[in-house]
């Protein structure tokens, strides 16, 4: 009987080993996690995130569009060829000719043409104005790319801080769980010695069970926060990473950062884009006004022409036909279309001016909101820091009282809850400050080197 059980155990272990070999995901990973700092996370994200690649390609696209507009200044050369079959020939009549009662047909059945043509604008004010608009298109694309980088920096910072907060929260709940387990073991030992009642043992066991869900929930939050950070960085979601540092590393810089914070909107990307759009609308209005001005083009054409009644191409005689000249175009009447286009451009400028004022007002409100949040977080941090010190002292005193028989388990639970809440409040105040600071930097358009 024992031999049969031994064989079953061996077969079971072999089956588990086979599964781990076949499916590496079930096996414990021996690869060390990628340790990253905040600066490294930002550097990776700015080089690997698809959003940045899209913005950079938009710049290249606008640069090619600008080159396409400049190409309109150069001669446009084309090769042309045509074939024309005459069905009914043209009849020519000559007056006062004796003996000619009918018309005289002219032309041949087949008409062949081949040659090159070229045209070049000599005076075209709308075209010259459009060149400047294409330049603003490139500048606008560059500013939008900078805006994408600023947004990504803010998102990566928030995600990195979220990882630190989740890890610190997990540490706090793990400490509370370890304390509950320690108290349970101490109470169990005294209960077995007959020094404590069964009620204390049951209560201690309940405290352990109550502490477990918070610890597991914090662990799951940490995993999700890391996945979000990896997604923003453009890394493989299966790659294991570890964020270096903790929220406590930022404690000493809270007040200096707040005092030296720049709240100017001079570098705000949204306002810069609106300014560029205003310049574009101004040039567009000038283009519409320029539609009233005359234009002058240079034209050149060189053709080889052959007319025959058969299809013996080898015996055709080709005659050159060359023309060169200029074309002057003077706008006179368009049914009010040019006037309407100018008015539309003027209205668009006024709309953009109103949008600029509204956006600037909202941005100033956001700056005020974030600075007030940072100020409040500093006050919360000061209160929470003092609360952690007092809670730790209270928990130590409560444990001593319980060990000497003067305290109760209820007092221990209350002091542990106060300590846990104080530690969470401290970490949350630092996290809220860092998030508000990141949002403020995004609003003012601050970037990293």
SEFI-371999 format. One record per residue (C-alpha): residue number from 1; x, y, z negated; residue in three letters. Coordinates in steps of 0.02 Angstrom, whole numbers, plus 50000, padded with zeros to 5 digits. Example, Ala and Ser with C-alpha at 12.3 -4.5 7.8 and 13.67 -1.06 7.14 Angstrom:
<atoms>
<atom 1 <50615 49775 49610> "ala">
<atom 2 <50684 49947 49643> "ser">
</atoms>
This chain:
<atoms>
<atom 1 <50000 50000 50000> "unk">
<atom 2 <50140 50119 49956> "unk">
<atom 3 <50229 50073 50119> "unk">
<atom 4 <50074 50120 50221> "unk">
<atom 5 <50061 50289 50133> "unk">
<atom 6 <50246 50320 50164> "unk">
<atom 7 <50226 50284 50350> "unk">
<atom 8 <50076 50401 50360> "unk">
<atom 9 <50175 50540 50278> "unk">
<atom 10 <50320 50513 50399> "unk">
<atom 11 <50203 50517 50549> "unk">
<atom 12 <50119 50675 50484> "unk">
<atom 13 <50286 50764 50462> "unk">
<atom 14 <50341 50710 50636> "unk">
<atom 15 <50178 50777 50709> "unk">
<atom 16 <50202 50946 50623> "unk">
<atom 17 <50381 50954 50686> "unk">
<atom 18 <50321 50917 50862> "unk">
<atom 19 <50193 51057 50853> "unk">
<atom 20 <50323 51182 50792> "unk">
<atom 21 <50439 51128 50933> "unk">
<atom 22 <50304 51139 51066> "unk">
<atom 23 <50228 51302 51004> "unk">
<atom 24 <50365 51420 50942> "unk">
<atom 25 <50234 51543 50881> "unk">
<atom 26 <50199 51424 50735> "unk">
<atom 27 <50382 51417 50689> "unk">
<atom 28 <50463 51546 50578> "unk">
<atom 29 <50550 51678 50681> "unk">
<atom 30 <50735 51691 50651> "unk">
<atom 31 <50752 51854 50748> "unk">
<atom 32 <50794 52002 50640> "unk">
<atom 33 <50672 52149 50647> "unk">
<atom 34 <50718 52308 50739> "unk">
<atom 35 <50759 52439 50607> "unk">
<atom 36 <50712 52613 50667> "unk">
<atom 37 <50711 52787 50593> "unk">
<atom 38 <50588 52924 50639> "unk">
<atom 39 <50711 53004 50760> "unk">
<atom 40 <50744 52837 50844> "unk">
<atom 41 <50557 52804 50859> "unk">
<atom 42 <50535 52973 50944> "unk">
<atom 43 <50682 52943 51061> "unk">
<atom 44 <50615 52773 51115> "unk">
<atom 45 <50438 52840 51139> "unk">
<atom 46 <50497 52986 51245> "unk">
<atom 47 <50589 52867 51361> "unk">
<atom 48 <50470 52717 51366> "unk">
<atom 49 <50294 52785 51345> "unk">
<atom 50 <50194 52777 51509> "unk">
<atom 51 <50116 52947 51476> "unk">
<atom 52 <50285 53031 51492> "unk">
<atom 53 <50322 52938 51654> "unk">
<atom 54 <50157 52997 51727> "unk">
<atom 55 <50194 53178 51680> "unk">
<atom 56 <50370 53170 51755> "unk">
<atom 57 <50303 53098 51917> "unk">
<atom 58 <50177 53239 51926> "unk">
<atom 59 <50322 53362 51924> "unk">
<atom 60 <50405 53271 52068> "unk">
<atom 61 <50241 53269 52164> "unk">
<atom 62 <50219 53458 52145> "unk">
<atom 63 <50398 53488 52198> "unk">
<atom 64 <50367 53393 52359> "unk">
<atom 65 <50206 53491 52383> "unk">
<atom 66 <50306 53652 52367> "unk">
<atom 67 <50428 53592 52499> "unk">
<atom 68 <50280 53553 52611> "unk">
<atom 69 <50218 53732 52598> "unk">
<atom 70 <50391 53801 52639> "unk">
<atom 71 <50394 53690 52794> "unk">
<atom 72 <50254 53796 52868> "unk">
<atom 73 <50381 53937 52891> "unk">
<atom 74 <50483 53833 53014> "unk">
<atom 75 <50438 53795 53195> "unk">
<atom 76 <50316 53653 53219> "unk">
<atom 77 <50374 53547 53366> "unk">
<atom 78 <50263 53413 53443> "unk">
<atom 79 <50272 53297 53592> "unk">
<atom 80 <50114 53291 53698> "unk">
<atom 81 <50058 53183 53842> "unk">
<atom 82 <49893 53167 53933> "unk">
<atom 83 <49810 53082 54081> "unk">
<atom 84 <49659 53154 54174> "unk">
<atom 85 <49556 53062 54305> "unk">
<atom 86 <49457 53173 54423> "unk">
<atom 87 <49282 53107 54462> "unk">
<atom 88 <49218 53252 54567> "unk">
<atom 89 <49346 53370 54635> "unk">
<atom 90 <49324 53556 54621> "unk">
<atom 91 <49254 53642 54778> "unk">
<atom 92 <49329 53807 54834> "unk">
<atom 93 <49239 53928 54952> "unk">
<atom 94 <49325 54061 55055> "unk">
<atom 95 <49222 54207 55123> "unk">
<atom 96 <49242 54285 55296> "unk">
<atom 97 <49333 54137 55368> "unk">
<atom 98 <49275 54086 55542> "unk">
<atom 99 <49229 53905 55567> "unk">
<atom 100 <49213 53865 55381> "unk">
<atom 101 <49033 53825 55341> "unk">
<atom 102 <49064 53718 55189> "unk">
<atom 103 <49177 53719 55036> "unk">
<atom 104 <49353 53653 55024> "unk">
<atom 105 <49389 53520 54892> "unk">
<atom 106 <49549 53544 54794> "unk">
<atom 107 <49651 53439 54676> "unk">
<atom 108 <49700 53256 54666> "unk">
<atom 109 <49627 53104 54582> "unk">
<atom 110 <49759 53080 54445> "unk">
<atom 111 <49835 53215 54338> "unk">
<atom 112 <49981 53171 54223> "unk">
<atom 113 <50060 53286 54093> "unk">
<atom 114 <50201 53264 53966> "unk">
<atom 115 <50303 53389 53868> "unk">
<atom 116 <50341 53474 53704> "unk">
<atom 117 <50258 53620 53616> "unk">
<atom 118 <50318 53730 53474> "unk">
<atom 119 <50237 53863 53367> "unk">
<atom 120 <50304 53972 53228> "unk">
<atom 121 <50221 54105 53120> "unk">
<atom 122 <50303 54275 53135> "unk">
<atom 123 <50183 54373 53024> "unk">
<atom 124 <50067 54276 52907> "unk">
<atom 125 <50035 54362 52741> "unk">
<atom 126 <49919 54225 52672> "unk">
<atom 127 <50056 54097 52703> "unk">
<atom 128 <50185 54202 52611> "unk">
<atom 129 <50069 54220 52463> "unk">
<atom 130 <50036 54033 52458> "unk">
<atom 131 <50222 54001 52435> "unk">
<atom 132 <50217 54087 52266> "unk">
<atom 133 <50064 53986 52215> "unk">
<atom 134 <50157 53824 52252> "unk">
<atom 135 <50296 53885 52138> "unk">
<atom 136 <50171 53910 51997> "unk">
<atom 137 <50107 53733 52030> "unk">
<atom 138 <50279 53664 51990> "unk">
<atom 139 <50294 53771 51833> "unk">
<atom 140 <50121 53716 51777> "unk">
<atom 141 <50168 53533 51802> "unk">
<atom 142 <50326 53558 51699> "unk">
<atom 143 <50226 53640 51560> "unk">
<atom 144 <50099 53499 51562> "unk">
<atom 145 <50241 53375 51547> "unk">
<atom 146 <50305 53472 51396> "unk">
<atom 147 <50130 53468 51323> "unk">
<atom 148 <50125 53279 51347> "unk">
<atom 149 <50290 53263 51253> "unk">
<atom 150 <50227 53373 51111> "unk">
<atom 151 <50068 53270 51096> "unk">
<atom 152 <50167 53108 51097> "unk">
<atom 153 <50286 53173 50964> "unk">
<atom 154 <50137 53215 50853> "unk">
<atom 155 <50060 53043 50880> "unk">
<atom 156 <50223 52951 50845> "unk">
<atom 157 <50254 53052 50687> "unk">
<atom 158 <50078 53018 50623> "unk">
<atom 159 <50095 52833 50662> "unk">
<atom 160 <50267 52823 50580> "unk">
<atom 161 <50202 52910 50424> "unk">
<atom 162 <50053 52791 50425> "unk">
<atom 163 <50173 52644 50420> "unk">
<atom 164 <50264 52720 50271> "unk">
<atom 165 <50100 52755 50182> "unk">
<atom 166 <50036 52579 50212> "unk">
<atom 167 <50199 52503 50153> "unk">
<atom 168 <50204 52611 49996> "unk">
<atom 169 <50021 52569 49961> "unk">
<atom 170 <50061 52385 49982> "unk">
<atom 171 <50204 52408 49858> "unk">
<atom 172 <50087 52491 49732> "unk">
<atom 173 <49956 52353 49746> "unk">
<atom 174 <50094 52221 49740> "unk">
<atom 175 <50159 52298 49580> "unk">
<atom 176 <49983 52298 49506> "unk">
<atom 177 <49964 52115 49556> "unk">
<atom 178 <50132 52069 49481> "unk">
<atom 179 <50084 52157 49319> "unk">
<atom 180 <49919 52063 49315> "unk">
<atom 181 <50008 51896 49342> "unk">
<atom 182 <50136 51938 49208> "unk">
<atom 183 <49999 51983 49083> "unk">
<atom 184 <49904 51825 49127> "unk">
<atom 185 <50056 51716 49095> "unk">
<atom 186 <50091 51803 48928> "unk">
<atom 187 <49910 51788 48873> "unk">
<atom 188 <49902 51606 48928> "unk">
<atom 189 <50055 51566 48824> "unk">
<atom 190 <49981 51650 48671> "unk">
<atom 191 <49813 51567 48701> "unk">
<atom 192 <49896 51396 48705> "unk">
<atom 193 <49978 51440 48539> "unk">
<atom 194 <49810 51487 48467> "unk">
<atom 195 <49852 51671 48448> "unk">
<atom 196 <49720 51740 48569> "unk">
<atom 197 <49541 51698 48611> "unk">
<atom 198 <49485 51619 48773> "unk">
<atom 199 <49398 51782 48821> "unk">
<atom 200 <49566 51869 48841> "unk">
<atom 201 <49629 51727 48953> "unk">
<atom 202 <49473 51736 49062> "unk">
<atom 203 <49487 51926 49076> "unk">
<atom 204 <49671 51914 49123> "unk">
<atom 205 <49631 51786 49258> "unk">
<atom 206 <49493 51898 49326> "unk">
<atom 207 <49617 52042 49336> "unk">
<atom 208 <49733 51935 49441> "unk">
<atom 209 <49593 51887 49559> "unk">
<atom 210 <49536 52068 49574> "unk">
<atom 211 <49712 52125 49616> "unk">
<atom 212 <49736 52001 49758> "unk">
<atom 213 <49611 52074 49886> "unk">
<atom 214 <49686 52249 49875> "unk">
<atom 215 <49860 52179 49905> "unk">
<atom 216 <49804 52077 50056> "unk">
<atom 217 <49707 52224 50127> "unk">
<atom 218 <49859 52337 50110> "unk">
<atom 219 <49966 52205 50196> "unk">
<atom 220 <49845 52197 50342> "unk">
<atom 221 <49843 52389 50355> "unk">
<atom 222 <50032 52386 50365> "unk">
<atom 223 <50029 52261 50508> "unk">
<atom 224 <49903 52364 50606> "unk">
<atom 225 <50002 52524 50577> "unk">
<atom 226 <50158 52442 50647> "unk">
<atom 227 <50063 52381 50800> "unk">
<atom 228 <49999 52556 50834> "unk">
<atom 229 <50175 52627 50819> "unk">
<atom 230 <50244 52496 50939> "unk">
<atom 231 <50107 52537 51065> "unk">
<atom 232 <50152 52722 51060> "unk">
<atom 233 <50337 52682 51077> "unk">
<atom 234 <50305 52573 51229> "unk">
<atom 235 <50379 52418 51145> "unk">
<atom 236 <50321 52238 51159> "unk">
<atom 237 <50182 52215 51030> "unk">
<atom 238 <50257 52049 50978> "unk">
<atom 239 <50424 52128 50934> "unk">
<atom 240 <50453 52144 50747> "unk">
<atom 241 <50503 52317 50687> "unk">
<atom 242 <50544 52391 50518> "unk">
<atom 243 <50530 52578 50482> "unk">
<atom 244 <50676 52645 50382> "unk">
<atom 245 <50635 52762 50238> "unk">
<atom 246 <50487 52797 50127> "unk">
<atom 247 <50371 52941 50088> "unk">
<atom 248 <50474 52984 49935> "unk">
<atom 249 <50618 53032 50051> "unk">
<atom 250 <50519 53187 50102> "unk">
<atom 251 <50480 53248 49926> "unk">
<atom 252 <50624 53369 49908> "unk">
<atom 253 <50588 53453 50076> "unk">
<atom 254 <50405 53493 50048> "unk">
<atom 255 <50424 53670 49983> "unk">
<atom 256 <50574 53722 50093> "unk">
<atom 257 <50483 53660 50249> "unk">
<atom 258 <50327 53754 50201> "unk">
<atom 259 <50421 53917 50168> "unk">
<atom 260 <50520 53910 50331> "unk">
<atom 261 <50376 53853 50442> "unk">
<atom 262 <50353 53951 50605> "unk">
<atom 263 <50171 53996 50636> "unk">
<atom 264 <50194 54096 50797> "unk">
<atom 265 <50095 54041 50951> "unk">
<atom 266 <50226 54103 51074> "unk">
<atom 267 <50272 53925 51123> "unk">
<atom 268 <50098 53851 51121> "unk">
<atom 269 <50081 53744 51276> "unk">
<atom 270 <49895 53777 51303> "unk">
<atom 271 <49920 53966 51306> "unk">
<atom 272 <50070 53948 51421> "unk">
<atom 273 <49966 53845 51542> "unk">
<atom 274 <49827 53974 51539> "unk">
<atom 275 <49954 54111 51578> "unk">
<atom 276 <50018 54012 51727> "unk">
<atom 277 <49841 53981 51786> "unk">
<atom 278 <49808 54169 51773> "unk">
<atom 279 <49959 54202 51886> "unk">
<atom 280 <49893 54072 52008> "unk">
<atom 281 <49723 54156 52013> "unk">
<atom 282 <49805 54325 52043> "unk">
<atom 283 <49901 54255 52192> "unk">
<atom 284 <49744 54169 52254> "unk">
<atom 285 <49653 54336 52250> "unk">
<atom 286 <49794 54414 52350> "unk">
<atom 287 <49779 54273 52477> "unk">
<atom 288 <49594 54308 52498> "unk">
<atom 289 <49630 54494 52521> "unk">
<atom 290 <49767 54449 52647> "unk">
<atom 291 <49635 54366 52756> "unk">
<atom 292 <49590 54543 52813> "unk">
<atom 293 <49766 54568 52884> "unk">
<atom 294 <49818 54522 53063> "unk">
<atom 295 <49934 54376 53098> "unk">
<atom 296 <50062 54350 53236> "unk">
<atom 297 <50123 54180 53299> "unk">
<atom 298 <50257 54132 53425> "unk">
<atom 299 <50211 53992 53547> "unk">
<atom 300 <50318 53894 53669> "unk">
<atom 301 <50268 53753 53788> "unk">
<atom 302 <50368 53650 53913> "unk">
<atom 303 <50274 53519 54016> "unk">
<atom 304 <50308 53404 54163> "unk">
<atom 305 <50157 53390 54277> "unk">
<atom 306 <50119 53267 54415> "unk">
<atom 307 <49961 53249 54521> "unk">
<atom 308 <49932 53100 54636> "unk">
<atom 309 <49798 52997 54718> "unk">
<atom 310 <49876 52828 54680> "unk">
<atom 311 <49962 52739 54535> "unk">
<atom 312 <50136 52721 54608> "unk">
<atom 313 <50219 52806 54461> "unk">
<atom 314 <50396 52774 54524> "unk">
<atom 315 <50363 52887 54675> "unk">
<atom 316 <50283 53029 54578> "unk">
<atom 317 <50354 53202 54588> "unk">
<atom 318 <50361 53291 54420> "unk">
<atom 319 <50355 53481 54416> "unk">
<atom 320 <50403 53580 54262> "unk">
<atom 321 <50282 53701 54185> "unk">
<atom 322 <50346 53819 54048> "unk">
<atom 323 <50263 53956 53947> "unk">
<atom 324 <50315 54065 53801> "unk">
<atom 325 <50216 54200 53715> "unk">
<atom 326 <50145 54273 53557> "unk">
<atom 327 <49970 54265 53486> "unk">
<atom 328 <49898 54410 53388> "unk">
<atom 329 <49747 54377 53282> "unk">
<atom 330 <49651 54525 53207> "unk">
<atom 331 <49506 54478 53092> "unk">
<atom 332 <49351 54584 53128> "unk">
<atom 333 <49195 54500 53066> "unk">
<atom 334 <49164 54339 52968> "unk">
<atom 335 <48989 54364 52902> "unk">
<atom 336 <49050 54423 52731> "unk">
<atom 337 <49147 54264 52694> "unk">
<atom 338 <49311 54353 52654> "unk">
<atom 339 <49222 54476 52540> "unk">
<atom 340 <49136 54335 52446> "unk">
<atom 341 <49300 54242 52423> "unk">
<atom 342 <49382 54396 52347> "unk">
<atom 343 <49237 54418 52225> "unk">
<atom 344 <49246 54235 52176> "unk">
<atom 345 <49432 54253 52137> "unk">
<atom 346 <49399 54406 52030> "unk">
<atom 347 <49263 54317 51931> "unk">
<atom 348 <49377 54167 51904> "unk">
<atom 349 <49508 54285 51830> "unk">
<atom 350 <49381 54358 51709> "unk">
<atom 351 <49325 54184 51658> "unk">
<atom 352 <49504 54132 51623> "unk">
<atom 353 <49534 54290 51520> "unk">
<atom 354 <49383 54248 51412> "unk">
<atom 355 <49444 54069 51395> "unk">
<atom 356 <49616 54131 51342> "unk">
<atom 357 <49543 54241 51205> "unk">
<atom 358 <49433 54100 51141> "unk">
<atom 359 <49576 53975 51143> "unk">
<atom 360 <49694 54093 51055> "unk">
<atom 361 <49563 54126 50921> "unk">
<atom 362 <49536 53940 50891> "unk">
<atom 363 <49724 53908 50886> "unk">
<atom 364 <49749 54043 50755> "unk">
<atom 365 <49610 53963 50654> "unk">
<atom 366 <49696 53794 50669> "unk">
<atom 367 <49862 53868 50611> "unk">
<atom 368 <49774 53943 50460> "unk">
<atom 369 <49690 53776 50424> "unk">
<atom 370 <49852 53675 50432> "unk">
<atom 371 <49950 53799 50325> "unk">
<atom 372 <49812 53795 50194> "unk">
<atom 373 <49814 53605 50198> "unk">
<atom 374 <50002 53603 50173> "unk">
<atom 375 <49986 53723 50026> "unk">
<atom 376 <49849 53615 49949> "unk">
<atom 377 <49953 53457 49974> "unk">
<atom 378 <50099 53536 49882> "unk">
<atom 379 <49985 53573 49735> "unk">
<atom 380 <49914 53397 49742> "unk">
<atom 381 <50091 53326 49747> "unk">
<atom 382 <50142 53424 49592> "unk">
<atom 383 <49989 53363 49497> "unk">
<atom 384 <50008 53184 49559> "unk">
<atom 385 <50193 53180 49516> "unk">
<atom 386 <50157 53233 49338> "unk">
<atom 387 <50013 53108 49333> "unk">
<atom 388 <50128 52964 49385> "unk">
<atom 389 <50252 53007 49247> "unk">
<atom 390 <50115 53012 49116> "unk">
<atom 391 <50031 52854 49183> "unk">
<atom 392 <50194 52756 49176> "unk">
<atom 393 <50224 52814 48998> "unk">
<atom 394 <50045 52770 48950> "unk">
<atom 395 <50059 52596 49027> "unk">
<atom 396 <50222 52560 48933> "unk">
<atom 397 <50145 52617 48768> "unk">
<atom 398 <49988 52513 48799> "unk">
<atom 399 <50092 52357 48831> "unk">
<atom 400 <50189 52383 48669> "unk">
<atom 401 <50027 52407 48573> "unk">
<atom 402 <49954 52248 48646> "unk">
<atom 403 <50111 52148 48606> "unk">
<atom 404 <50104 52204 48425> "unk">
<atom 405 <49919 52166 48412> "unk">
<atom 406 <49861 52347 48398> "unk">
<atom 407 <49794 52364 48576> "unk">
<atom 408 <49668 52272 48681> "unk">
<atom 409 <49666 52199 48854> "unk">
<atom 410 <49539 52330 48904> "unk">
<atom 411 <49666 52466 48866> "unk">
<atom 412 <49795 52378 48974> "unk">
<atom 413 <49672 52367 49119> "unk">
<atom 414 <49628 52550 49101> "unk">
<atom 415 <49811 52606 49097> "unk">
<atom 416 <49854 52494 49246> "unk">
<atom 417 <49711 52568 49346> "unk">
<atom 418 <49766 52744 49301> "unk">
<atom 419 <49946 52705 49352> "unk">
<atom 420 <49892 52628 49519> "unk">
<atom 421 <49780 52776 49559> "unk">
<atom 422 <49915 52902 49513> "unk">
<atom 423 <50043 52816 49625> "unk">
<atom 424 <49920 52809 49769> "unk">
<atom 425 <49877 52994 49745> "unk">
<atom 426 <50061 53039 49749> "unk">
<atom 427 <50093 52945 49912> "unk">
<atom 428 <49932 53012 49989> "unk">
<atom 429 <49979 53193 49949> "unk">
<atom 430 <50148 53172 50035> "unk">
<atom 431 <50068 53087 50184> "unk">
<atom 432 <49935 53223 50201> "unk">
<atom 433 <50070 53357 50196> "unk">
<atom 434 <50173 53272 50331> "unk">
<atom 435 <50021 53249 50443> "unk">
<atom 436 <49969 53431 50423> "unk">
<atom 437 <50147 53485 50459> "unk">
<atom 438 <50153 53379 50617> "unk">
<atom 439 <49987 53452 50675> "unk">
<atom 440 <50051 53628 50644> "unk">
<atom 441 <50210 53594 50743> "unk">
<atom 442 <50103 53528 50886> "unk">
<atom 443 <49994 53685 50880> "unk">
<atom 444 <50139 53808 50884> "unk">
<atom 445 <50226 53706 51019> "unk">
<atom 446 <50379 53654 50921> "unk">
<atom 447 <50484 53519 51005> "unk">
<atom 448 <50632 53412 50958> "unk">
<atom 449 <50801 53416 51042> "unk">
</atoms>
